[in-house]
C-alpha cells in the first residue's frame, strides 16, 4: 500500500526552480533516506509534504487516514512537564480522555474506552517515558517544566513528540543534530524497530546505512530512488556514472568517425549523397550527456613538528567551575599519535574534559603536565555563535594570524574549501557547513600538535564529513574527538575514554561493545564491574533502584486505570438503578450496559492480579 505519492512536483524559490517535475512513491513501512547537496531542496520537500509550503505544480497525496509525524520547528517551552508535553502530542488520546471525564452516555463511553484500548492509551505514559529516557531525560527530568531546558534539549522533546505518536509516515530532518552519541544509538535502534514509513534527511552516514532500506537522491530538480542503504546508493550511482561515461565515449567516437567522412567527401560529387546520408545519421545520434561528478571536497591540516612523549598527562586531577568538581581523580596520558573519542551522555563532563585538555580550564587539584611548545587546536561545539556576523572568513583569519600575509591567510582558508569568493563572503551569507569549515581553518591555523574537536560535524554534509575523516587520518598530531556520529568515531578513533560517574576511564572495547552496554543498561540489567566491595554494593543498590523505577511507574499506571474503571462502573451502576433509564433507553442499550459492567469486572481482576505480581517483584528488588 502506498502511504505517500508525489507526482510531477514543482517548487520555485525566488523564481528559481528547486524541484522540477519530481516524483516519488513510498509504500507502507518503507524507510527512505533523502540525500542531496546542500541547497538541493531536501528540507523544502519535507515542508511541502507537511503542508507548510505550497508547491507551484504537481501533487502530493497521503493515503486516506494516514497519520503524518514530524518535528515541530518551535520547541516546547511552557510550564507543562516533559512527560505531559509528549503525551499531549497524541491529540486523539487527549481528546478521548477529556470526553470520558465529561461523563457521556454509556454507549458513547463504551466507544471511548474501546478506542482507548485500541490505541494503547493505558501504556502511553510508559511509552512516552521510555522515549524520553532514550533521548537522555532521566525520571527526574521528565517531570520538570519544559521551560527549564535549553533550546537543544527542547528540540529533543520535539523529537520525542514526533516519535511518540507512531505515525504512518514519519518525517525527520537532521534528527541527530541535537543528540549525543548515546541518544543517536538509541534513535537508530528505535528507527530499526519502527513499523511505519519514514523519510529521513541526514548527513549521518551511519544512520543512513543502518536505518533505511532505500535512498532518494535529490539532484538537479528531480528525485531518483535507489534500493538499499547509503553504501548501496554510492555503489549503484558509481556504476551508473561509469556506464554513462562509457556510452558517452562510444557516441563521441561515432560522431568523430561520421564527421570525418563528411569532411572528406562533402565536396566530391560522387560522394555527396553518402555525405548527406552521414549528416542525417549524425543528427540522429543522441546528445552526449555530461557525467555529473560533484566537485570533490578536500580538507588539509597543517603538519606539526614531532614532540617527545607524552605531550600531555594528568595525575590525580580534578576540574570544575568553582563548586563541586565535575570530574575528579583524572589519570590520563596523551601521545602525539593518539586518536581518542570520548563516550558518555550529555552532562557527564565531556566538554569539561575537553576544556581542561585545551587549557581553557585549570585543574582544581592534582598535577597537569604539558610538554614545552605544545600547541592545541580547540573546536568548540557552539563556537559558531561567537563569529562576527559582519566579518568575512578572510577578516577572521587575518585577526587570528596578525603576522601572516593575505596570501597565507587565503591559503589556510583554501585548505578547507573556502575559495576566493567564499573568503570574502559575509558570515551572515555563509551556510552552516561553510561556517564549520571556517572554524576548522581557524582551529588548525597554527599547526597544532593536539586537535580537540567537540561536535565538529553538526553542519557538515556527508562529503565534507568524509573529507574530515581523510584529513584526520593524514594528520600528524593527536586527536581528541567528541561526536554523536558513530561513523566518524569508528573511522577516526583507535581508543575510547568513557566519561561517567564523575571521572574518566579507558573503555576496553569498540562501539559495538558500547552499544551492547547501553542496551543492557536500558533493560535494567546489572553489569558487574571489577572494583572494591563498597563500590560494588553501591552499584548494586543503584541498579536495584534503576530496575525498580519502571515497576513503580507501572504500579501508578495500574492504579490510575483501576480508579477510572471504578468510576465508570459506578456511573453505569447508578444509571441502571435509576427507573428513568429503562424508559429512555432501548433494551439493547440496557443489555450493553450490563455487558460492559462484566467487561469492567474482568479488566479490574486482570489489573489487580498484575498489581499483586509487580508489588511482589518490587518487594524483592
Wavefront OBJ file of the C-alpha trace (Angstrom):
o trace
v 0.000 0.000 0.000
v 1.280 3.467 -0.917
v 1.392 5.892 2.017
v 2.823 8.861 0.058
v 2.674 9.671 -3.667
v 4.431 12.701 -5.171
v 3.826 13.346 -8.860
v 5.435 15.987 -11.116
v 6.182 18.263 -8.175
v 7.495 21.734 -8.996
v 8.669 24.207 -6.373
v 10.271 27.569 -7.157
v 12.190 29.665 -4.662
v 12.698 33.313 -5.677
v 11.829 32.324 -9.242
v 14.471 29.579 -9.370
v 13.138 26.024 -9.841
v 14.283 23.955 -6.861
v 12.162 20.921 -7.763
v 11.081 20.479 -11.364
v 8.724 17.607 -12.180
v 9.970 15.483 -9.268
v 8.127 12.245 -8.428
v 8.433 9.810 -5.519
v 6.324 6.962 -4.125
v 6.748 5.492 -0.637
v 4.990 2.332 0.477
v 3.845 1.454 3.972
v 6.717 0.518 6.263
v 9.474 1.679 3.907
v 12.220 3.873 5.345
v 13.830 6.230 2.847
v 16.923 8.374 3.298
v 16.652 11.687 1.413
v 20.077 12.901 0.275
v 21.443 15.657 -1.942
v 23.886 18.522 -1.925
v 23.269 21.461 0.420
v 20.623 23.676 -1.153
v 19.175 20.913 -3.343
v 15.780 21.225 -1.644
v 15.607 18.387 0.907
v 14.095 20.431 3.755
v 11.882 22.277 1.250
v 10.421 18.952 0.100
v 9.598 17.976 3.702
v 7.876 21.335 4.234
v 5.785 20.726 1.131
v 4.758 17.277 2.412
v 3.674 18.708 5.789
v 1.690 21.461 4.030
v 3.851 24.321 5.369
v 4.788 25.244 1.805
v 2.541 25.381 -1.251
v 4.098 23.818 -4.377
v 3.949 25.598 -7.732
v 2.815 22.469 -9.556
v 2.188 18.748 -9.262
v 0.538 16.951 -6.366
v 1.357 15.393 -3.019
v -1.039 12.697 -1.788
v -1.118 10.969 1.575
v -3.062 7.744 1.987
v -6.541 8.140 3.443
v -6.444 8.459 7.244
v -2.642 8.242 7.239
v -1.115 9.984 10.246
v 1.837 12.268 9.497
v 4.518 12.869 12.118
v 7.268 15.479 12.010
v 9.408 17.508 14.393
v 7.886 20.911 15.032
v 10.089 23.920 14.307
v 9.015 25.533 17.586
v 10.462 23.721 20.612
v 8.057 23.391 23.601
v 8.861 25.719 26.486
v 5.910 26.159 28.864
v 5.047 25.069 32.381
v 3.978 21.535 31.450
v 6.291 18.693 32.392
v 8.245 16.982 29.641
v 6.127 13.836 30.077
v 2.878 15.803 29.700
v 4.233 17.649 26.654
v 4.997 14.343 24.934
v 1.665 12.757 25.945
v -0.193 15.783 24.555
v 1.233 15.010 21.109
v -1.329 12.194 20.801
v -4.276 14.535 20.301
v -6.764 11.681 19.848
v -5.868 10.155 23.212
v -6.055 13.546 24.944
v -9.456 14.306 23.395
v -10.884 10.884 24.309
v -9.698 11.158 27.913
v -11.197 14.635 28.206
v -14.503 13.400 26.778
v -14.523 10.427 29.139
v -14.057 12.772 32.110
v -17.208 14.650 30.998
v -19.341 11.538 31.771
v -21.011 10.919 28.390
v -23.831 8.464 27.766
v -22.933 4.781 28.419
v -22.871 3.826 24.745
v -20.511 6.666 23.913
v -18.395 5.946 26.984
v -18.009 2.357 25.820
v -16.909 3.551 22.382
v -14.367 5.823 24.014
v -12.900 3.026 26.098
v -12.786 0.639 23.167
v -10.869 3.230 21.158
v -8.540 3.971 24.087
v -7.752 0.265 24.321
v -7.151 0.096 20.564
v -4.627 2.956 20.655
v -2.938 1.550 23.788
v -3.783 4.629 25.826
v -3.087 2.888 29.132
v 0.552 2.256 28.189
v 1.098 5.768 26.801
v 2.898 7.190 29.881
v 5.315 4.254 29.915
v 5.970 4.583 26.161
v 6.497 8.351 26.435
v 8.822 7.855 29.398
v 10.846 5.246 27.510
v 11.306 7.594 24.537
v 12.350 10.491 26.764
v 14.744 8.199 28.615
v 16.285 7.054 25.346
v 16.810 10.683 24.331
v 18.655 11.447 27.563
v 15.979 12.545 30.080
v 16.006 10.641 33.363
v 12.925 10.175 35.551
v 13.565 13.394 37.485
v 13.975 15.449 34.297
v 10.745 14.075 32.815
v 8.610 15.760 35.492
v 10.350 19.150 35.264
v 8.721 22.037 33.315
v 9.925 22.224 29.725
v 10.833 25.920 30.134
v 13.748 24.920 32.387
v 15.622 23.282 29.495
v 17.830 24.876 26.863
v 16.859 25.073 23.203
v 18.858 21.990 22.235
v 17.225 19.864 24.930
v 13.772 21.187 23.996
v 14.371 20.074 20.416
v 14.897 16.577 21.826
v 11.432 16.872 23.386
v 10.034 17.938 19.988
v 11.644 14.819 18.511
v 10.163 12.698 21.323
v 6.682 14.034 20.461
v 7.099 13.025 16.812
v 8.267 9.522 17.744
v 5.586 9.023 20.402
v 2.593 9.304 18.078
v 3.979 6.401 15.943
v 2.642 7.895 12.684
v 2.086 6.099 9.404
v 4.673 8.428 7.819
v 7.445 9.992 9.891
v 9.491 12.928 8.556
v 12.870 13.585 10.196
v 15.154 16.462 9.183
v 18.665 16.025 10.653
v 17.291 14.251 13.763
v 20.730 13.679 15.334
v 21.854 17.331 15.317
v 20.865 17.874 18.973
v 21.714 14.371 20.202
v 24.790 12.906 21.822
v 26.278 9.582 20.741
v 24.199 7.593 23.230
v 20.905 9.160 22.127
v 21.901 8.710 18.465
v 22.467 4.998 19.035
v 19.091 4.748 20.792
v 17.369 6.540 17.876
v 18.946 4.131 15.385
v 17.524 1.174 17.319
v 14.110 2.840 17.540
v 14.016 3.518 13.790
v 15.024 -0.059 13.003
v 12.011 -1.305 15.004
v 9.582 1.386 13.786
v 6.763 -0.227 11.779
v 5.704 2.878 9.844
v 7.205 4.559 6.791
v 9.818 7.283 7.197
v 11.695 9.916 5.211
v 14.979 10.794 6.897
v 17.152 13.744 5.877
v 20.544 13.239 7.482
v 24.253 13.819 6.985
v 24.937 10.971 9.413
v 26.200 8.184 7.162
v 25.878 5.553 9.900
v 22.190 6.373 10.361
v 21.610 6.102 6.586
v 23.392 2.763 6.426
v 21.723 1.119 9.412
v 18.180 2.502 9.407
v 16.903 2.925 5.823
v 16.117 0.483 3.022
v 16.125 2.990 0.137
v 17.815 6.260 -0.791
v 16.017 9.087 -2.611
v 18.635 11.259 -4.330
v 17.518 14.820 -4.981
v 19.606 16.209 -7.843
v 19.010 18.883 -10.499
v 15.348 19.237 -9.599
v 14.481 15.539 -9.820
v 14.316 12.594 -7.416
v 15.845 9.201 -8.165
v 15.055 6.287 -5.852
v 17.813 3.732 -5.224
v 17.175 0.429 -3.391
v 19.274 -0.372 -0.331
v 21.139 1.770 2.167
v 23.631 4.585 1.616
v 26.535 2.253 0.796
v 24.373 0.590 -1.885
v 23.432 4.038 -3.240
v 27.093 5.065 -3.578
v 27.930 1.806 -5.372
v 24.947 1.874 -7.761
v 25.435 5.539 -8.606
v 29.135 4.987 -9.343
v 28.259 2.063 -11.622
v 25.662 4.154 -13.474
v 28.118 7.021 -13.906
v 30.728 4.612 -15.281
v 28.162 3.176 -17.740
v 27.152 6.667 -18.829
v 30.781 7.669 -19.334
v 31.392 4.571 -21.479
v 28.279 5.293 -23.557
v 29.373 8.903 -23.993
v 32.766 7.707 -25.242
v 31.121 5.410 -27.814
v 28.797 8.169 -29.071
v 31.645 10.665 -29.283
v 33.780 8.197 -31.273
v 30.897 7.523 -33.714
v 30.319 11.260 -34.145
v 34.000 11.793 -34.884
v 34.040 8.952 -37.445
v 30.951 10.229 -39.275
v 32.136 13.825 -39.166
v 35.480 12.763 -40.616
v 33.719 11.053 -43.551
v 31.532 14.108 -44.154
v 34.514 16.482 -44.048
v 36.466 14.340 -46.548
v 33.773 13.677 -49.130
v 31.272 16.563 -48.909
v 32.916 18.412 -51.803
v 33.071 15.358 -54.106
v 30.062 14.976 -56.342
v 30.318 11.190 -56.366
v 30.224 11.094 -52.577
v 27.782 13.941 -51.912
v 24.761 11.647 -51.443
v 26.660 9.449 -48.958
v 27.863 12.573 -47.132
v 24.305 13.861 -46.787
v 23.241 10.442 -45.502
v 26.014 10.545 -42.914
v 24.961 14.046 -41.794
v 21.441 12.774 -41.147
v 22.886 9.842 -39.176
v 24.947 12.327 -37.191
v 21.824 14.304 -36.324
v 20.072 11.123 -35.125
v 22.837 10.275 -32.624
v 21.772 11.061 -29.029
v 23.485 14.037 -27.425
v 26.489 13.328 -25.222
v 25.332 13.807 -21.648
v 27.794 15.145 -19.129
v 28.785 12.790 -16.360
v 27.907 14.927 -13.387
v 30.625 14.435 -10.816
v 30.400 16.630 -7.740
v 33.465 18.683 -7.050
v 35.424 16.632 -4.517
v 35.653 18.104 -1.028
v 39.120 18.105 0.486
v 40.426 19.236 3.854
v 44.105 19.515 4.762
v 45.545 20.070 8.239
v 48.979 21.716 8.550
v 51.640 19.254 9.731
v 53.102 19.913 13.219
v 56.661 19.074 14.217
v 57.161 15.988 16.390
v 57.315 16.322 20.192
v 58.671 13.919 22.796
v 56.001 11.784 24.517
v 53.879 12.319 26.471
v 52.652 15.631 25.120
v 50.135 15.932 27.997
v 49.370 13.988 31.170
v 47.050 14.346 34.152
v 47.709 12.839 37.563
v 45.001 12.876 40.244
v 43.405 15.960 38.664
v 40.008 17.447 39.434
v 38.229 20.084 37.376
v 35.040 22.100 37.677
v 33.625 25.591 37.690
v 34.214 26.759 41.237
v 31.744 24.471 43.021
v 31.981 20.703 43.495
v 34.280 19.202 40.824
v 32.586 17.951 37.682
v 35.383 15.416 37.160
v 37.880 14.075 39.676
v 40.695 11.554 40.008
v 41.797 12.039 36.382
v 44.842 9.947 35.483
v 45.305 10.257 31.738
v 48.092 10.437 29.189
v 48.223 11.701 25.606
v 50.881 10.953 22.996
v 51.138 12.647 19.635
v 49.891 9.608 17.703
v 46.765 9.108 19.854
v 43.282 9.095 18.336
v 40.780 9.158 21.214
v 36.972 9.513 21.228
v 35.068 10.446 24.378
v 31.955 8.423 25.262
v 29.293 9.361 27.777
v 25.881 11.004 27.872
v 25.479 14.773 27.643
v 26.035 16.406 31.021
v 28.613 13.866 32.199
v 31.542 16.222 31.583
v 32.922 15.521 28.088
v 33.119 19.217 27.162
v 34.576 19.997 30.595
v 37.372 17.490 29.963
v 37.928 18.986 26.502
v 38.331 22.463 28.039
v 40.800 21.082 30.591
v 42.896 19.414 27.882
v 42.735 22.597 25.792
v 43.901 24.765 28.691
v 40.599 26.677 28.845
v 40.086 25.349 32.400
v 42.782 24.884 35.044
v 42.826 21.816 37.320
v 41.481 22.349 40.847
v 43.745 19.657 42.229
v 46.392 17.180 41.157
v 49.129 17.681 38.582
v 48.830 18.552 34.892
v 51.911 18.257 32.639
v 52.195 19.831 29.179
v 55.287 19.425 27.080
v 57.007 22.671 26.226
v 55.904 24.337 22.957
v 52.691 22.243 22.832
v 50.127 23.855 20.527
v 46.462 22.927 20.920
v 43.674 23.479 18.411
v 40.249 23.536 20.043
v 36.998 23.332 18.056
v 34.206 24.282 20.481
v 30.669 22.997 19.934
v 28.976 26.420 19.988
v 31.894 28.420 18.621
v 29.920 29.430 15.516
v 27.751 31.639 17.753
v 30.831 33.761 18.529
v 31.677 34.632 14.912
v 31.463 38.298 13.891
v 28.418 38.300 11.616
v 29.602 41.434 9.848
v 33.016 39.977 9.088
v 34.279 37.568 6.432
v 36.340 34.375 6.631
v 39.341 36.383 5.446
v 38.909 39.067 8.128
v 38.595 36.373 10.814
v 41.751 34.622 9.623
v 43.686 37.893 9.429
v 42.651 38.708 13.013
v 43.736 35.232 14.151
v 47.070 35.438 12.254
v 48.084 39.108 12.551
v 51.631 38.449 11.318
v 50.603 36.418 8.269
v 50.225 37.878 4.794
v 46.883 37.952 2.996
v 48.137 35.193 0.692
v 48.956 32.961 3.657
v 45.522 33.605 5.210
v 43.793 32.759 1.938
v 45.887 29.593 1.619
v 44.773 28.408 5.084
v 41.107 29.043 4.162
v 41.572 27.181 0.872
v 42.709 24.091 2.808
v 39.064 23.754 3.871
v 37.338 24.561 0.597
v 36.813 28.298 1.227
v 37.863 29.651 -2.165
v 38.493 33.274 -3.144
v 34.792 34.155 -3.397
v 33.779 32.489 -0.134
v 36.765 34.045 1.666
v 35.222 37.480 1.129
v 31.585 36.497 1.750
v 29.975 37.931 4.882
v 29.406 35.437 7.710
v 25.646 36.084 7.574
v 25.585 34.700 3.991
v 27.560 31.533 4.771
v 25.813 28.193 5.227
v 26.206 26.199 8.430
v 28.676 23.901 6.666
v 30.772 26.834 5.449
v 30.898 28.260 8.975
v 32.082 24.862 10.246
v 34.833 24.865 7.597
v 35.899 28.344 8.707
v 36.083 27.179 12.330
v 38.214 24.175 11.323
v 40.519 26.521 9.403
v 40.829 28.785 12.461
v 41.337 25.821 14.799
v 44.262 24.437 12.786
v 45.845 27.732 11.720
v 48.994 27.228 13.838
v 49.591 23.543 13.009
v 48.520 22.183 16.451
v 50.116 19.098 17.989
v 46.809 18.282 19.711
v 43.460 18.743 17.984
v 40.348 18.729 20.198
v 37.098 18.525 18.232
v 33.799 18.971 20.103
v 30.967 18.019 17.689
v 32.759 19.207 14.521
v 30.271 17.650 12.070
v 26.997 19.259 13.191
v 26.655 21.259 9.960
v 28.885 19.298 7.575
v 27.320 17.310 4.755
v 28.281 13.694 4.029
v 31.057 14.586 1.572
v 32.579 17.088 3.999
v 32.465 14.503 6.799
v 34.333 12.028 4.609
v 36.879 14.754 3.817
v 37.309 15.346 7.562
v 37.901 11.619 8.139
v 40.621 11.547 5.460
v 42.263 14.708 6.760
v 42.357 13.337 10.319
v 43.871 10.086 9.036
v 46.733 12.075 7.480
v 47.102 14.495 10.414
v 50.399 14.186 12.260
v 49.137 15.205 15.694
v 46.934 13.788 18.452
v 43.128 13.925 18.189
v 40.520 14.018 20.964
v 37.039 13.715 19.468
v 33.560 14.319 20.872
v 30.936 13.376 18.293
v 27.408 11.985 18.001
v 28.375 10.464 14.630
v 29.223 6.756 15.173
v 30.624 6.518 11.624
v 33.151 9.274 12.366
v 34.100 7.747 15.726
v 34.616 4.285 14.219
v 36.839 5.589 11.410
v 38.914 8.058 13.448
v 39.343 6.725 16.992
v 41.582 3.851 17.992
v 40.976 4.369 21.736
v 37.806 5.191 23.681
v 37.532 7.023 27.000
v 34.294 6.769 28.987
v 33.230 9.926 30.848
v 30.814 8.811 33.559
v 30.268 8.840 37.326
v 32.417 11.936 37.789
v 35.610 10.556 36.249
v 37.203 9.323 33.019
v 38.325 5.750 32.389
v 39.542 3.862 29.308
v 36.777 1.808 27.712
v 38.002 -1.629 26.734
v 36.080 -2.445 23.589
v 34.694 -0.834 20.451
v 31.432 0.945 19.661
v 29.599 -2.355 19.246
v 30.590 -3.265 22.796
v 29.424 0.157 23.948
v 26.090 -0.330 22.171
v 25.703 -3.642 23.978
v 26.478 -1.951 27.301
v 23.841 0.726 26.666
v 21.304 -1.940 25.698
v 21.950 -3.819 28.939
v 21.513 -0.653 30.965
v 18.292 0.149 29.118
v 16.958 -3.272 30.099
v 17.829 -2.553 33.703
v 20.312 -5.428 33.829
v 23.095 -5.226 36.379
v 26.595 -5.173 34.959
v 29.273 -6.494 37.318
v 32.454 -4.452 37.066
v 35.737 -5.137 38.899
v 36.201 -2.946 41.940
v 36.039 -2.776 45.702
v 33.238 -4.338 47.708
v 31.867 -0.952 48.719
v 31.756 0.327 45.146
v 30.119 -2.932 44.073
v 27.475 -2.618 46.775
v 26.746 0.969 45.701
v 26.391 -0.138 42.105
v 24.079 -2.987 43.091
v 21.850 -0.587 45.037
v 21.837 1.846 42.098
v 20.985 -0.972 39.700
v 18.208 -2.116 42.009
v 16.750 1.404 42.098
v 17.027 1.605 38.318
v 15.290 -1.758 37.889
v 12.539 -0.766 40.319
v 11.738 2.544 38.615
v 9.713 1.092 35.696
v 7.911 -1.237 38.133
v 6.820 1.728 40.245
v 5.728 3.568 37.105
v 3.609 0.578 36.041
v 2.104 0.364 39.542
v 0.999 4.018 39.196
v -0.475 3.321 35.752
v -2.425 0.310 37.031
v -3.782 2.273 39.991
v -4.909 5.093 37.696
v -6.596 2.583 35.377
v -8.337 0.866 38.298
v -9.622 4.235 39.504
v -11.060 5.058 36.058
v -12.687 1.638 35.736
v -14.187 2.037 39.179
v -15.638 5.445 38.262
v -17.101 4.063 35.026
v -18.608 1.058 36.802
v -20.145 3.296 39.447
v -21.645 5.549 36.779
v -23.215 2.606 34.925
v -24.487 1.084 38.175
v -26.088 4.390 39.155
v -27.849 4.693 35.817
v -29.054 1.095 35.872
v -30.506 1.724 39.341
v -32.489 4.712 38.012
v -36.012 3.635 36.783
v -35.974 6.505 34.262
v -33.126 4.804 32.455
v -35.365 1.953 31.334
v -37.808 4.406 29.819
v -35.177 6.421 27.964
v -33.020 3.609 26.552
v -33.703 0.645 24.296
v -33.406 -2.916 25.650
v -30.211 -3.481 23.667
v -28.649 -0.457 25.389
v -29.524 -1.912 28.780
v -28.020 -5.233 27.713
v -24.896 -3.470 26.556
v -24.542 -1.676 29.924
v -24.693 -4.998 31.781
v -22.180 -6.458 29.337
v -19.873 -3.507 29.876
v -20.032 -3.972 33.663
v -18.967 -7.593 33.191
v -16.063 -6.486 30.969
v -15.034 -3.920 33.595
v -15.021 -6.657 36.210
v -12.730 -8.798 34.041
v -10.350 -5.884 33.315
v -10.288 -4.972 37.003
v -9.452 -8.540 38.028
v -6.626 -8.724 35.462
v -5.153 -5.384 36.563
v -5.370 -6.332 40.244
v -3.558 -9.591 39.520
v -0.832 -7.700 37.647
v -0.597 -5.188 40.525
v -0.009 -8.018 43.029
v 2.664 -9.584 40.803
v 4.548 -6.274 40.359
v 4.254 -5.459 44.054
v 5.918 -8.792 44.840
v 8.727 -8.013 42.380
v 9.157 -4.578 43.979
v 9.461 -6.138 47.413
v 12.132 -8.487 46.089
v 14.025 -5.599 44.478
l 1 2 3 4 5 6 7 8 9 10 11 12 13 14 15 16 17 18 19 20 21 22 23 24 25 26 27 28 29 30 31 32 33 34 35 36 37 38 39 40 41 42 43 44 45 46 47 48 49 50 51 52 53 54 55 56 57 58 59 60 61 62 63 64 65 66 67 68 69 70 71 72 73 74 75 76 77 78 79 80 81 82 83 84 85 86 87 88 89 90 91 92 93 94 95 96 97 98 99 100 101 102 103 104 105 106 107 108 109 110 111 112 113 114 115 116 117 118 119 120 121 122 123 124 125 126 127 128 129 130 131 132 133 134 135 136 137 138 139 140 141 142 143 144 145 146 147 148 149 150 151 152 153 154 155 156 157 158 159 160 161 162 163 164 165 166 167 168 169 170 171 172 173 174 175 176 177 178 179 180 181 182 183 184 185 186 187 188 189 190 191 192 193 194 195 196 197 198 199 200 201 202 203 204 205 206 207 208 209 210 211 212 213 214 215 216 217 218 219 220 221 222 223 224 225 226 227 228 229 230 231 232 233 234 235 236 237 238 239 240 241 242 243 244 245 246 247 248 249 250 251 252 253 254 255 256 257 258 259 260 261 262 263 264 265 266 267 268 269 270 271 272 273 274 275 276 277 278 279 280 281 282 283 284 285 286 287 288 289 290 291 292 293 294 295 296 297 298 299 300 301 302 303 304 305 306 307 308 309 310 311 312 313 314 315 316 317 318 319 320 321 322 323 324 325 326 327 328 329 330 331 332 333 334 335 336 337 338 339 340 341 342 343 344 345 346 347 348 349 350 351 352 353 354 355 356 357 358 359 360 361 362 363 364 365 366 367 368 369 370 371 372 373 374 375 376 377 378 379 380 381 382 383 384 385 386 387 388 389 390 391 392 393 394 395 396 397 398 399 400 401 402 403 404 405 406 407 408 409 410 411 412 413 414 415 416 417 418 419 420 421 422 423 424 425 426 427 428 429 430 431 432 433 434 435 436 437 438 439 440 441 442 443 444 445 446 447 448 449 450 451 452 453 454 455 456 457 458 459 460 461 462 463 464 465 466 467 468 469 470 471 472 473 474 475 476 477 478 479 480 481 482 483 484 485 486 487 488 489 490 491 492 493 494 495 496 497 498 499 500 501 502 503 504 505 506 507 508 509 510 511 512 513 514 515 516 517 518 519 520 521 522 523 524 525 526 527 528 529 530 531 532 533 534 535 536 537 538 539 540 541 542 543 544 545 546 547 548 549 550 551 552 553 554 555 556 557 558 559 560 561 562 563 564 565 566 567 568 569 570 571 572 573 574 575 576 577 578 579 580 581 582 583 584 585 586 587 588 589 590 591 592 593 594 595 596 597 598 599 600 601 602 603 604 605 606 607 608 609 610 611 612 613 614 615 616 617 618 619 620 621
